[in-house]
Amino acid sequence: MIKVSKKTRNDIILFSLLLFISILLLLLFASSGRQGKYVRVEVNGELYGRYLLDTDASIDIGDSNRLIISSGSVYMESARCPDKTCVKQGKISRVGQSIICLPNRVIVVIEDDSSDFADDIVIG
Amino acid sequence: MAFCLSLPFFFASCAFETPMYETSYYDLFDTATVIRGYASSADDFQKGCDMIYEELLTCHRLFDIYNEYEGINNLRTVNKNAGISNVKTDQRVIELLEYAKLMYDKTDKALDISMGALLDIWKEYRDRAEEVLPEKEELAQARLHSSIDSLVIDHDQSTVYIEDKLMSLDVGAIAKGYACERVLALMPDTEISAAVINLGGNVAVYGKKPNGGGDWSIGVNSPFDKGELLSFKCSDLSAVTSGDYQRYYLVNGVKYHHIIDPSTMYPGRNFTQVTVIAESPLLGDALSTALFVTDLEKGEQIADSFGVAVIWVTPDNKVFKNERAKELTL
């Protein structure tokens, strides 16, 4: 039998505990990965628009980004920036998921039905 | 079997839905313009937007008092020829100026487009953004050269003449509303079945949302917190807000904003925000400016005479709604 020092044994316990918590968290988040209801778009930290996820749409955000809502998911079709990280990110549809275009300061977040009622347009 | 069952649902949920499109422009009326609409294809939407943009651009150029454009006589041309000669111009300019004259009377002089000289002084100080106020004497001199009666319009000849050499026109209070009105008029010629046009806070709603969506919902934000004053459903209606927080500069901690009261020559102090909900975006735009510089009692009379809904918010966050505004609901 391999002799395990007390220190190593504690390490193993700690590691197992962390692993267990990680899996638990993963399961928790996976189960809450509900299909979202709204797409919230922010530019420069300010609300740009809120759109229904179940209505197909093509949204030009300024002249820098084009966002597509199609069959219940959202993706950035094009972006005027060098890295195109947001375009490469692909489709999202679950509550809490987001697409971020840092160069153009655009944030796209999937929201829940439980959040406030969304008007088509807000003035004032 | 499962395939057979799901096929009709697929068609019902996808094939017959009219998609929504949205686009924005940043080179019109010194503000952002957003068009959101429903059309059967991206191409149809784009063609409609091209028509809308062309009309907006034409209005933008005609009502511009700072720049001239080749081949057109706009308000800058009219202002430059004050006291010199009459100017032949577009029928849109004639229509807008005639409307402004009418509204001058109907708002008891609260909407006055002849105050270009006075507004120029305030704009100059606002742009400089130093803590300095214009001299009262300077304002009074400019105010002397503003009289709507000095504006002579010949409808049939399509000409305009300003009799006073030092007077100039500024239609900032109604230009966007007029442009919105023009856009609504051309919507039936486009393939866009329903749309909401937001021209820098001048919002006009056209038609009903497809796919069983029905009426549009419009929210009016409070100027003091993130909450909404009112949220209502509508179709073919317009809403516009005038606020003291839109354009201003500070002197000793006091806000000097862009809506100047013709009777005092200084920024209106009665309200922080006035929102008008009317069928006509032009009427709404004109009234939101006029009511901002009119006291509540008289303002309510004016609003009721036009049958429009109005929400007033005072600097101490008191909210007043007239009867029509109370009727608006989700």
Boltz contact constraints between the chains, C-beta under 6 A:
constraints:
  - contact:
      token1: [A, 55]
      token2: [B, 20]
      max_distance: 6.0
  - contact:
      token1: [A, 56]
      token2: [B, 19]
      max_distance: 6.0
  - contact:
      token1: [A, 57]
      token2: [B, 19]
      max_distance: 6.0
  - contact:
      token1: [A, 57]
      token2: [B, 20]
      max_distance: 6.0
  - contact:
      token1: [A, 58]
      token2: [B, 21]
      max_distance: 6.0
  - contact:
      token1: [A, 58]
      token2: [B, 42]
      max_distance: 6.0
  - contact:
      token1: [A, 59]
      token2: [B, 22]
      max_distance: 6.0
  - contact:
      token1: [A, 60]
      token2: [B, 23]
      max_distance: 6.0
  - contact:
      token1: [A, 119]
      token2: [B, 217]
      max_distance: 6.0
  - contact:
      token1: [A, 119]
      token2: [B, 219]
      max_distance: 6.0
  - contact:
      token1: [A, 119]
      token2: [B, 231]
      max_distance: 6.0
  - contact:
      token1: [A, 120]
      token2: [B, 216]
      max_distance: 6.0
  - contact:
      token1: [A, 120]
      token2: [B, 217]
      max_distance: 6.0
  - contact:
      token1: [A, 121]
      token2: [B, 196]
      max_distance: 6.0
  - contact:
      token1: [A, 121]
      token2: [B, 203]
      max_distance: 6.0
  - contact:
      token1: [A, 121]
      token2: [B, 218]
      max_distance: 6.0
  - contact:
      token1: [A, 122]
      token2: [B, 219]
      max_distance: 6.0
  - contact:
      token1: [A, 122]
      token2: [B, 221]
      max_distance: 6.0
  - contact:
      token1: [A, 123]
      token2: [B, 201]
      max_distance: 6.0
  - contact:
      token1: [A, 123]
      token2: [B, 203]
      max_distance: 6.0
  - contact:
      token1: [A, 123]
      token2: [B, 220]
      max_distance: 6.0
  - contact:
      token1: [A, 123]
      token2: [B, 239]
      max_distance: 6.0
  - contact:
      token1: [A, 123]
      token2: [B, 241]
      max_distance: 6.0
  - contact:
      token1: [A, 124]
      token2: [B, 220]
      max_distance: 6.0
  - contact:
      token1: [A, 124]
      token2: [B, 221]
      max_distance: 6.0
  - contact:
      token1: [A, 124]
      token2: [B, 241]
      max_distance: 6.0
